Amino acid sequence: MKKAIIVLILVMALVSQLAAQPARFIDNNAA
């Protein structure tokens, strides 16, 4: 149960970062 909650939080944090800085994320992957 705890694992599911932690995974959910991590996914939400990742999505929020992608939404806030999509260009920077793409640049980091390209580099």
C-alpha positions as CSV (number, residue, x, y, z in Angstrom):
1,M,0.0,0.0,0.0
2,K,2.8,2.4,0.9
3,K,4.6,1.6,-2.3
4,A,1.6,2.5,-4.4
5,I,1.3,5.9,-2.6
6,I,5.0,6.6,-3.1
7,V,4.9,5.7,-6.8
8,L,1.8,7.9,-7.2
9,I,3.6,10.8,-5.6
10,L,6.7,10.3,-7.8
11,V,4.6,10.1,-10.9
12,M,2.7,13.3,-10.0
13,A,5.9,15.1,-9.3
14,L,7.4,14.0,-12.6
15,V,4.3,15.1,-14.5
16,S,4.3,18.5,-12.8
17,Q,8.0,19.0,-13.7
18,L,7.4,18.0,-17.3
19,A,4.4,20.4,-17.5
20,A,6.5,23.2,-16.0
21,Q,9.7,22.7,-18.0
22,P,9.1,20.5,-21.1
23,A,11.8,22.3,-23.1
24,R,14.5,21.8,-20.5
25,F,13.6,18.2,-20.0
26,I,13.9,17.5,-23.8
27,D,17.3,19.4,-23.9
28,N,18.6,17.2,-21.0
29,N,17.5,14.0,-22.8
30,A,19.1,15.2,-26.1
31,A,22.4,16.0,-24.3
